[in-house]
Amino acid sequence: MASNVNQPQASGPRTGTSSYAKQSGWIVFAAVMMIFSGVIAILEGISAIAKDDVFVRTTNYVFRFNLTSWGWIHLILGIVVLLAGCALFSGALWARAVGVVLAGLSLIANFLWLPYYPFWAIILIALDTFVIYALCRPAHSTAEAGTF
């Protein structure tokens, strides 16, 4: 305790804060949206595996896939997206990279899912787009910390 008496105290804000502290709002937004997107994809997958009647059947669509196989794809992708969303709370750079890749895969899967459940597919495409933006947003310098 005596060793701390003679050391100078830092005045003002800390200069050694990480860029993660400035980006934490966007990272938390992306993490929550990925968790939400993963849960919705899991529910879509379970519903498709159970051959639920809530899905639209279109006959003249370019992409024709079996509903059960799409259910398994959404179930597995939803679980992985949910786990990646949870990993984003760690603040690791690898979690951001994995999040961008998985949000891109989810975006493509939901685009191909459009003929089966157009409403939720469009909502998840928009969510995945916002997640990719939030994870790829560059860090601001300290001079720009007060601006958007």
C-alpha positions in Angstrom: 0.0 0.0 0.0 2.9 2.3 0.7 4.2 1.8 -2.9 1.1 3.5 -4.3 1.5 6.7 -2.3 4.2 8.3 -4.5 2.9 7.3 -7.9 1.2 10.0 -9.9 -2.5 9.6 -10.5 -3.8 9.8 -14.1 -6.2 12.7 -14.6 -8.9 12.8 -17.2 -10.1 9.9 -19.3 -8.0 6.8 -19.9 -6.0 6.9 -23.1 -5.4 3.2 -23.3 -9.0 2.1 -23.8 -9.4 -0.4 -26.6 -11.4 0.1 -29.7 -13.7 -2.7 -28.5 -15.0 -0.4 -25.8 -16.1 2.1 -28.5 -17.6 -0.7 -30.6 -19.3 -2.5 -27.8 -22.7 -1.2 -28.7 -22.5 -2.5 -32.3 -21.0 -5.8 -31.1 -23.7 -6.3 -28.5 -26.4 -5.4 -31.2 -24.8 -8.0 -33.6 -24.6 -10.6 -30.8 -28.2 -10.2 -29.8 -29.5 -10.2 -33.4 -27.4 -13.3 -34.1 -28.9 -15.1 -31.1 -32.4 -14.0 -32.2 -31.7 -15.1 -35.8 -30.3 -18.4 -34.6 -33.4 -19.1 -32.4 -35.7 -18.3 -35.3 -33.7 -20.5 -37.7 -33.9 -23.4 -35.1 -37.7 -23.0 -34.9 -38.0 -22.9 -38.7 -35.8 -26.0 -38.9 -37.9 -27.9 -36.4 -41.1 -26.9 -38.1 -39.8 -27.9 -41.5 -38.6 -31.3 -40.2 -42.0 -31.9 -38.6 -43.6 -31.0 -42.0 -45.7 -28.3 -40.6 -48.5 -26.8 -42.7 -47.3 -23.2 -42.2 -45.1 -23.3 -45.3 -46.0 -22.0 -48.7 -45.7 -24.5 -51.5 -44.6 -22.9 -54.8 -44.3 -25.0 -57.9 -42.6 -22.6 -60.3 -39.5 -21.5 -58.4 -36.0 -21.8 -59.7 -34.7 -23.5 -56.5 -36.5 -26.7 -55.6 -35.4 -28.4 -52.4 -36.9 -31.0 -50.1 -38.5 -29.4 -47.1 -37.0 -31.9 -44.6 -33.5 -31.3 -45.9 -34.1 -27.5 -45.6 -35.3 -28.1 -42.1 -32.0 -29.9 -41.1 -30.0 -27.1 -42.8 -31.8 -24.4 -40.9 -31.6 -26.4 -37.6 -27.8 -26.9 -37.8 -27.2 -23.4 -39.2 -29.4 -21.9 -36.4 -27.5 -23.7 -33.7 -24.1 -22.5 -35.1 -25.3 -18.9 -35.5 -26.7 -19.0 -31.9 -23.3 -20.2 -30.6 -21.5 -17.6 -32.7 -23.7 -14.9 -31.3 -22.9 -16.0 -27.8 -19.2 -16.0 -28.7 -19.4 -12.3 -29.8 -19.8 -11.3 -26.1 -16.2 -12.4 -25.5 -15.0 -9.5 -27.8 -12.6 -11.7 -29.7 -11.7 -10.8 -33.2 -12.2 -14.4 -34.4 -15.8 -14.2 -33.2 -16.4 -11.2 -35.4 -15.0 -13.0 -38.4 -17.0 -16.1 -37.7 -20.1 -14.0 -37.2 -19.7 -12.3 -40.6 -19.2 -15.6 -42.4 -22.2 -17.2 -40.6 -24.4 -14.2 -41.1 -23.5 -14.4 -44.8 -24.4 -18.1 -44.9 -27.6 -17.4 -43.1 -28.4 -14.7 -45.5 -27.9 -17.0 -48.5 -29.9 -19.8 -46.8 -32.8 -17.4 -46.1 -32.8 -16.1 -49.7 -33.2 -19.7 -50.9 -35.8 -20.2 -48.2 -38.0 -17.4 -49.7 -40.5 -19.7 -51.5 -41.3 -21.7 -48.3 -41.7 -18.9 -45.7 -41.4 -15.5 -47.4 -42.2 -13.3 -44.3 -39.6 -14.6 -41.9 -37.1 -15.1 -44.7 -37.2 -11.4 -45.6 -37.0 -10.4 -41.9 -33.9 -12.7 -41.4 -32.3 -11.4 -44.5 -32.6 -7.8 -43.2 -31.3 -8.9 -39.7 -28.3 -10.7 -41.3 -27.5 -7.6 -43.3 -27.5 -5.4 -40.2 -25.3 -8.0 -38.4 -22.8 -7.9 -41.2 -22.8 -4.1 -41.1 -22.4 -4.1 -37.3 -19.5 -6.5 -37.3 -17.6 -4.9 -40.2 -18.0 -1.3 -39.0 -14.6 0.3 -38.6 -13.4 1.6 -35.3 -13.5 5.3 -34.7 -10.4 7.2 -33.6 -10.4 9.0 -30.3 -11.1 12.4 -32.0 -14.3 11.0 -33.5 -15.5 9.3 -30.3 -18.4 11.7 -29.8 -19.7 11.4 -33.4 -21.5 8.6 -35.3 
